[in-house]
Amino acid sequence: MGLAEQLSALAEQGREITFASLGMPADAVRAEMDTVAAGPYAPLLAEAVTHAFDHAEADWHDIAGTFPGGFARQPSFLHTTATLETLLASTPTTQQLAKALNSALLNDFNTVTGTQPLLAAARLEGAVRLAVAKSVKPYQVWGILEELEQSDTPEDLTERLPRIIGLGLDSWSSHEQAITATLRSYLERLSNDEASDIDAFVELGYDRLRTALTSRTVAEVIDHLQAAHTWFTTADAAEEARHDARAYAATCDALLAFTAGQSTRLNEAADRLATTLNQRHAWSWGMHQPAWLQPQKAAEVAWEHLVLQLKHAAEHLQDTVWMEPWGALDHVLTAYQAARTVCPVGSAEHGMSLLVEPAIEDTFLRQQSLLAQLRRAVTEPDTHPTTGFDQEAASKLLTRVEQQLTARPSGPREHGTTAGAEEPPGEAETERAHRLAPAAVKAALLSDPWVIGLRVDGRVVEVGGRRG
């Protein structure tokens, strides 16, 4: 039997597919590698290739390394996607074959786009995954994406582009500004194309949410969250059962509600998120999902966990006195720290922490009874009824609150004080206005073309405006 027949026989018997189990001489296998890699048995041959690299079968490495040459002539969309899923799931295989595989996927790409756009989409996705994993330099795939952005593409390719572009933005948006601008522009264009608009809405929402995570001011975080919420809501309204968009819209709504101290809105958003994710789980039960998309589900679970923590914290922060102080404080401290778990590495002082932490701190500033309980918890942690009290977080929270108490002016300031009597409001006060009353700030800025003042805690704070 030839190589294809041996692969088929092993698959029918349910045996592990390896070069050794083929029972063929190495030269005979080598002679048929190109033909089989270009045919319907490519996914099965890919299993033997990955096994050789995963298990350091050095005698077969040279033969396994010839696989991309034949795979470059693979005409089937289904066989291409199945083969790529097998190859790219193996780190040793990806490291060994990355350059040759990248060439196989992108050489003659324009020709494939014109004749088999669905296959071109599968190839482009594989090349972007290689570049995102830093297995190859991204310049060749960037060039192709830039060319596509400048041209019209067949519908079968167009409808798959938003997810591919979103994958690139997820990796490159934080440090590659040139390609990021191109990809964002491309997504906005795709949002106006009927073949790709819904997925483009969702990916634009993801992009705004990522940007919110790395923003440096409260105003920027809120603006990006509101924009993300709009994109997700638009996608949900445009397509039935778009659970991913509905879930992230609820997440954005919950974060904004917590910041604004709107407990009813927060509870509704948290319930909506839980219901949506349950529906999504039921909808996708038993369906195949590529392994490389699993982190998306993990991210959804992480966001739901954060929203639930905020919900529990908000319930306790509404009280003037905690009847069970240790349990309430545990919930609040968990939420206080949790915001940082969704911030990218290197941005610990930015993103969600700018919304969540000050909102919690402000409650302790206003409620002296809760502040007294926090002080006692920090000074007497041994009285906690169980182990695991987060004294570090409690100490940090207390320090931040006391710093703000110390920085507060000794007396009230009235609007219209003369120049020199008191310094104008600083960036911290402006941030406070955006944080405590974002809706009021936004409405005022839209209605008044001049610089406006917003009263926060008895003080008039200038928050900006448009000059004609």
Secondary structure, 3 states (H helix, E strand, C coil): CCHHHHHHHHHHHCCCCCCHHHCCCHHHHHHHHHHHHCCCCHHHHHHHHHHHHHCCCHHHHHHHCCHHHHHCCCCCHHHHHHHHHHHHCCHHHHHHHHHHHHHHHHCCHHHHHHHCHHHHHHHHHHHHHHHHCCCCCCHHHHHHHHHHHCCCCCHHHHCCHHHHHHHHHHHHCCCCHHHHHHHHHHHHHHCCCCCCHHHHHHHHHHHHHHHHHCCCCHHHHHHHHHHHHHHHHHHHHHCCCCHHHHHHHHHHHHHHHHHHCCHHHHHHHHHHHHHHHHHHHHHCCCCCCCHHHHHHHHHHHHHHHHHHHHHHHHHHHCCCCCCCHHHHHHHHHHHHHHHHHHCCCCCCCCCHHHHHHHHHHHHHHHCHHHHHHHHHHHHCHHHCCCCCCCHHHHHHHHHHHHHHHHHCCCCCCCCCCCCCCCCCCCHHHHHHHHHHCHHHHHHHHHHCCCCEEEEECCEEEEEECCCC
